[in-house]
Amino acid sequence: MSDEKLKNRVIKVRHVGGNCHQVVLSTRARQLTTFMSTVSTHTEYIGHRYYRRHNSNAHSVREGNDQTVNYFGKACVKILNNAFKRANTFAFFNAYGTLIFQKLDKKYFLNGNMLTKTKLNSVLPSILMRLPIVKDSEKFDIFVDNILTTDPVITSAIVNKIEYTFYDNGAKVVTLLNVEKTGRERSAIELYEGLWVDFKDSQMKSFINSCKGNKNKFLAISPEELYYLSRGEFLSPLEIKTVYAFLEQNRKSSLVEKRSMELFKDLTERFKGKIFEKAMIVDDDKKQCMAVKGKQLDWIVVDRGYKAGRQDVSTYLIIPTSNFKYERSRKVYIPLGETQGLNNLNINNVWFDKSNKNKYLLLGPICIDQAHTGISIGDQFAARSMALLNDVHSFEQVSTLRGYAKMKPVDRIDWDAVSTLFRKQ
């Protein structure tokens, strides 16, 4: 796993008194689950320098196709293994639900139900995802009892959703379907907000497998056919349009984009006073921006409007013109004596804030490339902002930033006073 991924994935355990520990599992500043534990779930490091790299707790969830590579699932298993190293009996709990884990010889128990460790690994992510959401202890206990007898393929779908493909007027749509347990041997799919179609678990498993390419009666089934198989009724033409619109709104690419922009918002809250949400008017088009107050310089990352998944944002260094003296005859900005490392800059680089009073010089765009394609816009904003937040360190690590290391303007930008930047014609 790369250093960047490690930074963005976090298991936090905080001792709150007695035998009580708060566990928070998050990724990219987004909280996935939280609960209390009667034992610490931190990894017990044994002291030698390579232990972190060869951590025996990093087991995969061996049942369910998606969970074997799912970070949340593997992190849940790691938490469980750490807890079992400290005690044979312990509990994860909150105000509305309690999970009691026991180990006797090589037998494992969850709330008194005996199951294999492999089965426990496969159901735990679904349960821990539900724990902070349910506000009814009786409903939570019923959910746990049902999930313990559920096929791992379905428990995986509850966590990861079902990637489902259908066609709307010949156009291919890839969407993600929500799955819920409705009984000990039944599960349901959400076709529309509040509209669920219920199936036996054996049918649900066949449907999930058909979405992965297996040939059965559910292969290439349309949403209206899915509704008919469940309820024995036909959707009206208006209901079909409504269902299609809902599923298209929840298409996989749209959800990834939506969640990635939630990350954008999270960063502006988490690093308040250092990362800001701003805007720029470029050719009469308003572009979303992320402004970053680095340790040495100020930066702005702009949405270019492309959707290539690699270079969808542009990065600029931004400096107040108060660090320069404007020479009208040559139409250049000359750096003042106290400012270090800056050259003369052309008037075409000047931008204004909304008040039309303060002026700023932009240097760039600076190429900070992604290692992979298909990266969501929010993740690109996040990657750039994390690099620019500690720009002093990034000068040494990112070759395209190295030339800015000597620049030390006296006046920095008051980002709270800037809302929208624009360039005069």
N, C-alpha and C positions, 0 to 999 in steps of 0.2 A: 504494500500500500504506500502511495506517495506521501510526502510530508504535507502537501496541501490537503489531502483527504483526511489525514490524521488531525489536522487543525480544525477541520470542519465537522468532525464527529466526536461527540463528547459524552462520557458517562460520568456524572458528578454524584458523589456520595458525601452527605454532610451529617455529622453526628449532632443530634438535637437534644441529647440527654438520656441517661440510663442506657437501656438496650434498644434505643430508637434511632434509626438512621433514615434520612430523607434521600431517596434515589431519584435522579432526574436523567432521563435519556433524551438527548437532542442531536440534531444534525443540521449543520449550516445555520446555526442560531435559531432553529425551529424546534420547539419542545415536542417530542413524540409521546412520551408517557412520564408519569411521576407517581410515586407511591412511598409508603413508609416500610421499613424492614426492621426486624428484630435483631439482625446481624448485619455487619458491614459487608457490602458487596464489592469492595475494592479488591483488586488483584493483590495477593500476598507475594511481593517480590522477594526472591530468595538470595539476592545479593550479588550474583555475578553479572558482569557488565552486558552480556548478550541476552539476558533473560527476557527483556522486552521484545526482542525480535523473535525469539523462539518460545513464545508464550503457549504453554500446553492448554490454556483455557480457550483458545480461539477456535472452538469447534464449530463446524457448520451444522445447520439443521438438516438432517439427512432424509427427512420425509417431505415431499412436496417439491415440485419442480422449481418454483420461484424462490423459495426460502433458502435454498442452498447457496444462493448468491445474494441474499437480501441482508443488508447491514442490520436492520432492526432485529430480524430473527436471530442472527449470530450474536448480536449484542445482548439480547435477552438470555440466550444460553450461557454466555460468558458470565453474566450477573448471577445466574442460578448456580453455576459451577463454583464461583467464588464463595457463595453462601454455604454450599455443601462442604466446602473445605473447612469452614469454621464451626459448623454444627450439623447434627443429623436431624434436628427438628427446628424449624424456624417458620416465620410468617411474613408475607408481604400483605400490606393492608392500607386502607384509607377509611374514611367515615362511613362508606357505604358497602364495603366488601372486604373479605378476609380470605387469603389463600394460605393454607397450612401445608407445608412440605415436610415429608418424613423420608428417611432412608433407613431401612432395616436389612442388614447384610447387603444383598445385591438387589433388593426390592425397593421400589419407589412408590410413594403414596402422595396424592394431592387431595386434600379435604376428605381423607379416608378412602379414596378410590385407588386401588392398586393399578399401576401401569408401568410399562417399560421406560427406561430413560430416553430411548428414541422417541417414543410417543409423547413423553413429557416435553422434550425439546420442540416437537412439532406443534403442540397446542399452546405452549406458553406465550408466543408472540401475540396470538389472537386474544388471549385473556388479559395480558398486560396492556394491550391497546384499548381494551374495553374498560379496564379498572377505573381510570380517571374520568370516564364519560358517564357511566351509569350512576344515577342518583337514587336508586331503589335497591336495597340490599337483597330483597327477595328475588327480584328480576335478575340480579347479578348471579345469585346462587343457581338459579334455573339455567342461565346461560352457561355457567361452568359445567354443570351436570351434562348439558346437551353437547358441549364441545368435546368432552372427554370421550364420547362415543362416536364422534364425527370422523369421517375419512380425512386423512391429512391433506388430500388434494383440495377439499373444501375449506379446511382451516387456513390453508395457504391463500385461497382466494378471498377469504374474509379480510386478511391483512393487505394483500397486494392488489385486490380487485381482479375482475376478469377482463382480459383484453379481447374485445369482441369486434368483429368486422361485419359490416353490412353495406348494402348499396342503395343509394338514394338517387333515382333517375340516372343510373349508370355510373354515378360518382362513388368511389370507394370511401367509406368512412370508418376509421378505427377509433373506437371509443372504449371507455373503462366502465364496467358495470359494478355497482355495489351489491354485495351479498350479505345476507343476515340469516342466522338460525331462527327458525320459527317453531321448532319442536325437536324432540329427541331424534327423529328420523326424517325431518323435513327442513328445507332451506328455501329462501326466496331471493329473487333478483329484482332490483328496482328499474322499471322501464320508464317511469316518469315520477316526478316528485309526489310521493304519497301513493303511487300505483306500483304494487309489487305482484309478481307472479310466483306462485308457490309450487315446488316440486318435491318429490321424494329425493332423498340424498343420492340414491342410485342413479336417478335421472339427472340430478344436478352434476354429479361427477361425469356422466357421459357428455353433458353440454360443455363443461369446462374442458374436457379432453378434446371435444370437437373443435373448440376455439384454438387449440394447439395443433390442429391438423389431422386428428384421428378421424377415421371414417365411421360414422354412425348416423342415426336418424336426425341428429341435431346439426350435422355438417351444413354450413352455408344457410342456416335457417334465418328467416327475416324476423324483425321484432313482432310483427302482427301474427306470424305463425307461432312464435314463442308464446304469445298471449293466448292464442287459441288452444294450444296443447295443454296449457295450465288450467284455463277456465272453461273451455268448451264454448266460448262465445267469440263473436267477431267484433273487432274495433270498427267504429264508424270512420268515414274518410277524414273528418275533423280530428278525431282522436289519434288517427295514424299520423297526421301532420304534427300534432302536439308531441307525440312520442318521439318522432324523428328529430324535431327541433331540440328536444331535451337531450337526446343522445348525442346530437352533433355539438351541442354546447359543452358536453362532457367528453368530447373527443380527446384522445390521449395527448396530442400535441398542445391543445388548448389548455388542458389541466396542468401540463408541465410548465407552460408559459405563465399561467396564473399563479402557480405555487412559487415559481422562481421570482415573480414580482412581489410576492408576499415576503420573500427573503430580502428584497430591496427595501421594503418598509421596515422589516425587523432590524436591519443594519442601521438605518437612520435613528431608530429608537435606542438600540444597544450602544451605539457610539455617538450619543447626543453631544453636540458641540464639536464633533470631529468629522462626521459624515452627514451631508445635508441633501435633501431632495430639492432640485432646482429645475429651471427650464431655459431653453435658448430658442430664439426665433431665427431660423435658418431658411432663407428664401421664402419668407412669409409662412413657413411651416413650423409649428411649435414642437420642439424635440425635448423628450425627457432627459434629464441630466442628473448625475450624482456628483456633488462637489465634495472634495476631500481636503481636510486640513492636515497636511503631512507634518512631520517633525521639523522639516527645513523649508518646504515649499508648499504652495497651494495648487490643486489640480482639479480638473473637471472632466468627467467621462460622459460622452454624449451618445445617445442612440442614433445610429446612422440610418435607421429605417430598413436595413437589409435583413434578410433572414437566412443567412448562409450557415449560421451556427458556429462561426469561428472568429470573424472580425466584424461583428454587428455593432460594435461600439468604437468610438474614437476617443483617444486620450490627449488632453492638452495641459500644458503648464500655463497658469494664469497669474499675472503680476500686475498690481496697481500702477498706473502711470505716475503716481507720486514718487516713484523711485527713479524717474527720468526727467530730463529737461527736453522740451520739444523745440527743435530747431526748424522754424517755419520755412526758411529758404531751401533746405534740403529735404524737408518733409520726413524727418527721422526723429526718433526718440533716442536721446543720448543718456546713458546711465549716469547718475550723480556719483560723486566721489565716494560716499559712504557705502554704496551698493557694490558688492563683489561679484565677479564672474559673468557680468552681463555685457552683451554687445549692443551696437546701435540697432534699433528695430524700426521697420517701415510702418508708415501710418495705416496701411491696409490691415494691420493686425489689431487695430483698436476696436474694442467692444464697449458698449455702454450698459449700465443697469437701467431699471425701469424709471428711476428718478431723472435720468438724462443728465446727471451731474457727474457721477463718478465714472472714470474710464479705466479700462483694463486692457492689457496686452496678452494675447494668446500665442503660445509657441507650440507648434505641432501641425498636424496630428502625429503622435508618437506611436509607433508600432509595438504593441505588446501582444504577441500572438498566443493563441490557445494551442495546446498540444494535440487536441482532438477536434473534429468537426461535430456538428449536432449539439453544441452546447447552448442551453437556453439563455435568453437575453439577461434574465435576472442573475444567473450564475456568472455571466461575463462581467456584469456590473460588480458583483461581489468579489470576483477574482482580482479585478483591477483595483478596487478600493482597498482591499487588504494589502496589496503590494504597495500602494501609494500612501497608506496610513503610516507605515514605517519606511518612508522614502529613503532615509539615511542608509538603512540596511539594503534596500532594493537597488541603490546605485551600484553596489558591488555585485548583485546577483543578476540583474537584468541589463543586458548590454546596451539596449536602446535608451536606457535612463542614465547611463554612466556619464554622458556629456553634461548633465545638469548638476552634477555633484558640487561644482565650485560656485554655483549661483546662490547668493545669500542676500536677498532683498531686505532692506531695512523695514519697509512697510509691508505688513501682511494684510490679507483680505479679511474684512469683517463679513463673514458669510451670512450672519443674521440680517444684515442690511441689504442683501442682494436677493432678489426673487427671480427675475427674468433678465437674461442678457440678450442684447440685440446689436446688430451692426448697421450703422447708417449707410444709405446708398451714396 
